[in-house]
Amino acid sequence: MYEMVTGKVPFDADTPVSVALKHMQEDPIPPKEINPHLPDAIDKIIMKALKKDPNLRYQTATEMLQDLKMALKNPSGDFVEQIEYDPTAATQKMDSYKNVRNRAEENNKKEGKFKKFIKRHKVLSAFIGIILLFSVAFGGTLAVLNITNPKEVQIPNLVGKTEEEAKQEAENSKLKFEVKSEEYNKDVEEGKIISQDPTYHENYNVKEGSTIQVVISKGTEKTTVPKVVGEKEADAIKALEDANLKAEVVEETSKTVEEGYVISQDTEAETEVAAGDTVKIHVSTGTGIKQVTVVSVVGQGEEAAKTTLENLGLKVNITYVASTTDNGKVTKQSVENGKVVDEGTTVTLTVNKVAETKTVNVKINIKAITGGYTESSNNKNSTNSTNTSSTTDSNSTSKTVNIKVNDETRTGVSKNETDYSVSLSGKDGESITVTVTLTDPSTGEEIYKSSKPLTFGSQDTITFN
């Protein structure tokens, strides 16, 4: 019985001699200490049967079976008679020899009849003995199994009850009651059960002696929401938990907030709320835009550099700078080599621009400026040689002018020219002032002077009239 309920023998050692010594000198460990589910009555029955002194044990199988039956009805009862041997007991008066002899003769007569029956019916007696032995053993085994195997009970619903009510109900169901924790809860009144483990279900049974753990409400507590915008996610969660609040994280992309930092919170800071409430915080997962590593295009031609950067998903802006060498070559870029930027970022390239030589025609309408001249009729019909010579000299002087365009001078230009042209050369984009001066060839007197601005490359012709 001891081994059946504990899984161990009452005395165990490395050698048979050691086991025998334990049998003689040591008391076994009470089986209930090994198997806490064992009823008190069974523990006492087994310990009585293991007494060192045979006189203190059960004297008959029937006596033991009676206690086992009582244990089925009252597992916790204190009905097992424990007889203690007292070597110091006082001397007692013994019965007379005559009475002892008479009782012995009566017992002998009874025993004689029983012995005679056994001698006459040996096979039957052996068979009956085997049946009785089996019945006692089988009955005892069933009794012990029924007693040691805890009964199942319907788990009670403790949610919503006070701690005292829940504890009493658990004890009524022969279950253990344990408070797992206390939490603030705005929906459950202070002191009442929020939840239990195992959870209540209809027709859900547990073993007697099982433990039910409960969470008890601390009621509604007010707290102030801290400001967590701009904090790291972990720091924000800790700040909310320190304020007796729960955090719900919502991830969002952001072009302005670094990854892992709080963008915003649904409940504003310094707002008074119930402890245990959930505050939703929005945490940045970064830009959500593809990242690009910029490469160096310095030294490349304008078009090649532009193509390289655009193929990476970048935008390109070109700025030209005047130069005398390396026309069209990139000399600088606004985003340095190796930097990681968002796709679509604009990179400004500085490109050398060697100025080209441009030619501008300066057109002068001399006739419009001077009024021109006409041939005199006397020049053809005069017969007076002296007069002819004088007229010719006079007309010759009035028919031409000297022209000066900036530093270039032209002489003997007919006053009747309407589209006189002088070419000027300069670098593309260069700006100058063009000054045209007309003078009389004979006297050097200034007849006309005018100035106009000119930018090479922006116009092909400049006119004076």
LINCOR-V384327 format. One record per backbone hydrogen bond with DSSP energy under -1.0 kcal/mol. NH is the residue of the N-H (numbers start at 1). CO is the residue of the C=O. If there is no record, write none. Layout:
BEGIN
nh=NH co=CO
nh=NH co=CO
END
This chain:
BEGIN
nh=5 co=1
nh=6 co=2
nh=7 co=3
nh=19 co=15
nh=20 co=16
nh=21 co=17
nh=22 co=18
nh=23 co=19
nh=24 co=20
nh=25 co=21
nh=26 co=22
nh=33 co=30
nh=35 co=31
nh=38 co=35
nh=41 co=75
nh=43 co=39
nh=44 co=40
nh=45 co=41
nh=46 co=42
nh=47 co=43
nh=48 co=44
nh=49 co=45
nh=51 co=48
nh=56 co=53
nh=57 co=54
nh=64 co=60
nh=65 co=61
nh=66 co=62
nh=67 co=63
nh=68 co=64
nh=69 co=65
nh=70 co=66
nh=71 co=67
nh=72 co=68
nh=73 co=69
nh=74 co=70
nh=77 co=74
nh=89 co=86
nh=100 co=96
nh=101 co=97
nh=102 co=98
nh=103 co=99
nh=104 co=100
nh=105 co=101
nh=106 co=102
nh=107 co=103
nh=108 co=104
nh=109 co=105
nh=110 co=106
nh=111 co=107
nh=112 co=108
nh=113 co=109
nh=114 co=110
nh=115 co=111
nh=116 co=112
nh=117 co=113
nh=118 co=114
nh=119 co=115
nh=120 co=116
nh=121 co=117
nh=125 co=121
nh=126 co=122
nh=127 co=123
nh=128 co=124
nh=129 co=125
nh=130 co=126
nh=131 co=127
nh=132 co=128
nh=133 co=129
nh=134 co=130
nh=135 co=131
nh=136 co=132
nh=137 co=133
nh=138 co=134
nh=139 co=135
nh=140 co=136
nh=141 co=137
nh=142 co=138
nh=143 co=139
nh=144 co=140
nh=145 co=141
nh=146 co=142
nh=147 co=143
nh=148 co=144
nh=149 co=145
nh=153 co=206
nh=155 co=204
nh=160 co=193
nh=161 co=158
nh=163 co=191
nh=166 co=162
nh=167 co=163
nh=168 co=164
nh=169 co=165
nh=170 co=166
nh=171 co=167
nh=172 co=168
nh=173 co=169
nh=174 co=171
nh=175 co=170
nh=176 co=210
nh=178 co=212
nh=180 co=214
nh=181 co=214
nh=183 co=216
nh=185 co=219
nh=191 co=217
nh=192 co=189
nh=193 co=161
nh=194 co=215
nh=195 co=215
nh=197 co=213
nh=204 co=201
nh=206 co=153
nh=208 co=151
nh=209 co=174
nh=210 co=207
nh=212 co=176
nh=213 co=197
nh=214 co=178
nh=215 co=195
nh=216 co=181
nh=217 co=192
nh=218 co=183
nh=223 co=273
nh=225 co=271
nh=230 co=262
nh=231 co=228
nh=233 co=260
nh=236 co=232
nh=237 co=233
nh=238 co=234
nh=239 co=235
nh=240 co=236
nh=241 co=237
nh=242 co=238
nh=244 co=241
nh=245 co=240
nh=246 co=277
nh=248 co=279
nh=250 co=281
nh=252 co=283
nh=254 co=286
nh=260 co=284
nh=261 co=258
nh=262 co=231
nh=263 co=282
nh=264 co=282
nh=266 co=280
nh=270 co=225
nh=271 co=268
nh=273 co=223
nh=275 co=221
nh=276 co=244
nh=277 co=274
nh=279 co=246
nh=281 co=248
nh=282 co=264
nh=283 co=250
nh=284 co=261
nh=285 co=252
nh=292 co=341
nh=294 co=339
nh=299 co=330
nh=300 co=297
nh=302 co=328
nh=305 co=301
nh=306 co=302
nh=307 co=303
nh=308 co=304
nh=309 co=305
nh=310 co=306
nh=311 co=307
nh=313 co=310
nh=314 co=309
nh=315 co=345
nh=317 co=347
nh=319 co=349
nh=321 co=351
nh=323 co=353
nh=328 co=352
nh=329 co=326
nh=330 co=300
nh=331 co=350
nh=332 co=350
nh=334 co=348
nh=338 co=294
nh=339 co=336
nh=341 co=292
nh=343 co=290
nh=344 co=313
nh=345 co=342
nh=347 co=315
nh=349 co=317
nh=350 co=332
nh=351 co=319
nh=352 co=329
nh=353 co=321
nh=358 co=426
nh=360 co=424
nh=361 co=460
nh=362 co=422
nh=363 co=462
nh=364 co=420
nh=365 co=464
nh=366 co=364
nh=367 co=417
nh=369 co=365
nh=370 co=366
nh=371 co=367
nh=380 co=377
nh=381 co=377
nh=382 co=378
nh=388 co=384
nh=389 co=385
nh=390 co=386
nh=391 co=387
nh=392 co=388
nh=393 co=389
nh=394 co=390
nh=395 co=391
nh=396 co=392
nh=397 co=393
nh=398 co=394
nh=401 co=413
nh=402 co=439
nh=403 co=410
nh=404 co=437
nh=405 co=408
nh=406 co=435
nh=408 co=405
nh=410 co=403
nh=413 co=401
nh=415 co=399
nh=417 co=414
nh=420 co=364
nh=422 co=362
nh=424 co=360
nh=426 co=358
nh=428 co=356
nh=429 co=456
nh=430 co=427
nh=432 co=454
nh=434 co=452
nh=436 co=450
nh=437 co=404
nh=438 co=448
nh=439 co=402
nh=440 co=445
nh=444 co=440
nh=447 co=438
nh=448 co=438
nh=450 co=436
nh=452 co=434
nh=454 co=432
nh=456 co=430
nh=458 co=455
nh=462 co=361
nh=464 co=363
END
